[in-house]
Amino acid sequence: MHPNDPSLRSFVEGASDSGFPIQNLPYGVFSTASDSRPRVGVAIGDYVLDLAVIEECGLMPRMAAQTVFRQSSLNALMASGGYSWSIVRKHISQLLRHDNPKLRDDAVLRKRALVPMSSARMHLPVAVSGYTDFYSSREHATNVGTMFRGKDAALNENWLWIPIGYNGRASTVVVSGTPVRRPKGQIKGPDFPAPIHAPSRRLDIELEMGAVVGVNTALGSTLTVEQAQGAIFGFTLLNDWSARDIQQWEYVPLGPFQGKAFATSIGAWVVTAEALEPFRVEGPRQEPAPLDYLKQAGAHNFDISLEVELIPGGGAPTIISRSNFRGMYWSTAQQIAHHASSGCAMRVGDLIGSGTISGPDKGSYGSLLELSWGGKEPIRLADGSTRTFLEDGDRVTIRGFCQGDGYRIGLGEVTGEITPAA
């Protein structure tokens, strides 16, 4: 039975009604108070299945000469190869089935291997080799372009031909829950005679998905769109924090730099591309037709519902945006194919940011820049306060899920709280 089969059930109580049913099995890296060594696990209901324990007991197929689960990242597992990814996931699924007694009826092993999620400390799941952020929502690009250049010049000429991106900083990718310090940088307001170096006054979020590359490619080689799709190990939630005032002063002529380099938060769980297969959908029609190396057939987008929650310091939570990943103009596979098209080598652990995910109406915009329309239209929160951009003490959480036939594939959440500048 395929691990995505909707009829599958786990013996783990409550798993079927959670965002982590047996059809999901996302990977993460965790440690506990009793064992501080980070290792790989999968989420099942309110538990983490400790794959290092399962591997050491001989209940997992050996993928390589070294263990792949007694590791501080998913990189060793990813490097074992796409075919092996599927074998491992199928084996885990079989082990957790309601009708398989091997783990279900072994009380001692079950106690060792199933760790309550409340007892797990989550770590960055991937040793990020490189980080590239794209700009692939037509709605987002149009909104930002309209603000900066006017409605008639909203999209630059190249936008409909190229998946636009920039190389970010792998060193500042952090796991969900890590505080985000307000960055300092050069700022020049319209009335400033000269720039100043100061804490950002227009700190923003970007609602994104992150794709994790699971293969190495040779320098000088390229990937087709289909090969790029097969190179994706999985997806995680991503918030690319942005200092808009620093970014606005620095981005001409070479694009974002310090305004983006201070922090990028990703979720603790990586949902495999295989688990998301039932939720593939076709993206928007691309007109003009892409160049041959970017042409894609079939469904390469994913129906993932997303929401953004903002909690002001000591205040009540407000959902400020609801959006969906399905509307991205350039698919993740096209982004990776374009990335490799120059002969750029891709690496296991490369992180590909989708770019801000914005929908067609204001309630679905993926950044405060859009939601407050450049600060001109403050957002009213549940406690009566307003925001244009983030203040110290604000906590932002992004959540996502896919709705299946009687089950839900949850992506967990990515959260971060703003702390004052140094």
Secondary structure as UniProt FT lines:
FT   TURN            3..4
FT   TURN            6..7
FT   TURN            13..14
FT   HELIX           15..17
FT   TURN            22..24
FT   STRAND          27..31
FT   STRAND          39..44
FT   TURN            45..46
FT   STRAND          47..50
FT   HELIX           51..56
FT   TURN            57..58
FT   HELIX           75..79
FT   HELIX           82..96
FT   TURN            98..99
FT   HELIX           101..104
FT   HELIX           107..113
FT   STRAND          114..116
FT   HELIX           117..119
FT   STRAND          121..123
FT   STRAND          131..134
FT   HELIX           138..149
FT   HELIX           151..153
FT   TURN            157..161
FT   STRAND          165..167
FT   HELIX           170..172
FT   STRAND          173..175
FT   TURN            176..177
FT   STRAND          180..181
FT   STRAND          184..187
FT   TURN            190..191
FT   STRAND          196..199
FT   STRAND          203..204
FT   STRAND          207..213
FT   TURN            219..220
FT   HELIX           225..230
FT   STRAND          232..239
FT   STRAND          242..243
FT   HELIX           244..250
FT   TURN            252..254
FT   HELIX           258..261
FT   STRAND          264..266
FT   STRAND          270..272
FT   TURN            273..276
FT   HELIX           277..279
FT   STRAND          280..281
FT   HELIX           292..294
FT   STRAND          301..302
FT   STRAND          305..311
FT   TURN            313..314
FT   STRAND          318..324
FT   HELIX           325..327
FT   HELIX           332..340
FT   TURN            341..342
FT   TURN            348..349
FT   STRAND          351..353
FT   HELIX           362..364
FT   HELIX           368..371
FT   TURN            372..376
FT   STRAND          379..380
FT   TURN            382..383
FT   STRAND          386..387
FT   TURN            392..393
FT   STRAND          395..403
FT   STRAND          408..419
//
